[in-house]
């Protein structure tokens, strides 16, 4: 994705979780401020030193399936 499109849609890179080498390889983009990234406590697969397991959380005020 080009920087022009990211800026046009107001996308931000939300992940600031560093790997074992103090780098950030897992990119998470969103233009919604209700999205949070945390390091996973119980990963689904074993982690390697380059890619930490992440939990991506979207905080919703309420969910309505039938409006």
C-alpha positions in Angstrom: 0.0 0.0 0.0 1.5 3.3 -0.9 1.9 6.2 1.6 -0.4 8.3 -0.5 -3.3 5.9 0.0 -2.5 5.5 3.7 -2.7 9.2 4.2 -5.8 9.6 2.1 -7.7 7.2 4.2 -6.2 8.4 7.5 -4.6 5.1 8.2 -2.2 4.8 11.1 0.3 2.1 11.9 -0.9 1.0 15.3 1.5 -1.7 16.4 4.3 -0.6 18.7 5.1 -4.1 20.1 8.8 -4.7 19.5 10.3 -8.2 18.7 13.3 -9.7 20.4 15.6 -7.6 18.2 13.8 -4.3 19.1 12.2 -4.0 15.6 8.6 -3.9 14.5 7.8 -6.3 11.7 4.1 -6.9 12.2 2.3 -3.9 10.7 -1.3 -3.2 11.8 -3.1 -0.3 9.9 -6.4 1.2 10.9 -8.2 4.5 10.8 -10.4 3.6 13.7 -9.2 4.8 17.2 -11.0 1.9 18.9 -8.4 -0.6 17.7 -5.8 -1.6 20.2 -2.8 -3.9 19.9 -1.3 -5.8 22.8 1.2 -8.7 23.0 -0.7 -12.0 23.2 -0.5 -13.7 26.5 -1.5 -17.1 25.1 -0.4 -17.3 21.4 -2.1 -19.8 19.1 1.2 -20.9 17.6 4.8 -20.8 18.9 6.4 -17.4 18.5 9.7 -16.9 16.8 12.2 -14.1 17.7 11.1 -11.9 14.8 7.3 -12.0 15.1 5.6 -11.6 18.5 2.1 -12.9 18.8 -0.4 -10.0 18.8 -3.9 -9.6 20.0 -5.9 -7.0 18.0 -8.8 -5.6 20.0 -11.6 -3.5 18.7 -13.6 -1.8 21.5 -17.2 -1.5 20.5 -19.7 0.5 22.5 -22.6 -1.8 21.6 -23.3 -4.5 19.1 -26.6 -4.7 17.3 -27.3 -7.5 14.9 -30.9 -6.4 14.2 -31.6 -2.8 13.7 
